[in-house]
Amino acid sequence: MSTVSKQRTATVKVGVLTLVSIGLLVFALIWLRGRSFGKGNEYEVLFKDVNGMREGAAVQMMGIRVGFVDTITPIIKKGRYYVQVRFTVNEQDLHVTVPKGSRLSIEQSGLIGEQFLEVTPPQLKEVTLTTFKEPAKAITAGIPVKFLYEQGYLKVGEVEKVDAYKDGNLIRHRIFYRITRPGAEMPEDPLFELTLDKVGQYYLRILPRQPLLAQAPDPNLIFTVENPMRLKRFLEIQTESALALKLTNDKLNELLSEETIDSLHGTIKNTEVLTAKANDVMESANLLFQTTRQDLNRLVSVSEELMENVSSVSHNINAIIGDPKLKKEMNDTIASLRESSTAMRDLLNDPALKETIYLTRDTSKNANELMTTLRQTAQDRDLQNRMQHILLETDTSLNKLNEVLTNVDKLTDDKDQTMQGILEDTRETAKNMREISNKFKGRFTLFKLLF
């Protein structure tokens, strides 16, 4: 072999060795950085700030490097400024899958270490709710989880596991759910409810404690993005927290002054005195309850006897009401009353009876008027005095007439028949007048007694 051939062979060997070394170096670098020779899955997200993250930064999931950041590009979308981050995840080589709805955040290894893109899968969360037995049958794994947005209740995940525990007539549920909707930000300490939808299926409803409605996230999102906080903003927040802590300490110092402490001591003493008095009152109440226990027991016994008597009376009334003989007698009585009512109605409708009633009413009215007139006449004092005077005068005149006739009889010797007849007639007339006067006086007395 000539010298030229030997030189060519040596050059070729050196070139091949150089190429192999470069290939091995590139392979080692790629292997050390975690890149794969196969094509991974590419993703694209928008950040408001990447906090200095560079292209080529690592993408980690649960502390494991799964890809690299390909490009970082600032863009303007709908009048707002964003940073578009494209990255690749080697899911096939690493046998991992990035779940939809995972949270993306920019983290930093140490205080001055490199920054990387962290992928956090949706975490399983737990809530405890209590229901009755019937609804508990329909609360199972797979029911949706909904959150209240401006557009209404939208599905943000689903329940993966339900553990039920009996507590009397109630069922306590340990519900494990996962938020898988990209961009769904849940408030801190929300309210949970189990509610029926329009088709009668249960779902887990999440409500914010504050009456503020959030806007629904973009349905085209794949991940939930958590924007980083700059160090300056972090320091500002720390400064604000320090000022708030200082104000709190000042308020505590004011509250813990000597006057406040003395007031607290006085309040504590008064509370102790009040507690002692309350104990005395409780002891007195306990003694009162013990002394009145017998009365209460007696009252309960009397109440029970009263209830038994009421029950017996009710039973007797039911027996009486249910007696067929009594029912028959009552029906006969009602029928007799109905017949009497009919006869009375017919009698009252008789024209002759109506005319008789009218005439009786007129006669009664006239008699009433006559009696009223007689009563008024009898009660007239002037008339009574005049009648009394007339009777007295008549009686006096008769007496005088009798005396005159007696004297005439004595003085007259001649037994003239005519004169004797006149005297006898006069005497008879006087006698009759006296009888009439006596009768009239008696009737007048009876008339006065009547009225």
Buried (B, 14 or more C-beta within 10 A) or exposed (E): EEEEEEEEEEEEEEEEEEEEEEEEEEEEEEEEEBBBEEEBEEBEBBBEBBBEBEEEBBBBBEEEBBBBBBEBEEEEEEEEEBBBBBBBBBBEBBEBEBBBBBBBBBBBEEEEEBBBBBBBBBEEBEBEBEBEEEEBEEBEEEBBBBBBBEEEBBEBBBBBBBEBEEEEEEBBBEBBBBBBBBBBEBBEEBEBEBEEEEEEEBBBBBBBEEEEEBEBBEEEBBBBBBBBEEEEEEEEEEEEEEEEEEEEEEEEEEEEEEEEEEEEEEEEEEEEEEEEEEEEEEEEEEEEEEEEEEEEEEEEEEEEEEEEEEEEEEEEEEEEEEEEEEEEEEEEEEEEEEEEEEEEEEEEEEEEEEEEEEEEEEEEEEEEEEEEEEEEEBEEEEEBEEBEEEBEEBBEEBEEBBEEBEEEEEEEEEEEEEEEEEBEEBBEEBEEBBEEBEEBBEEBEEBEEEE
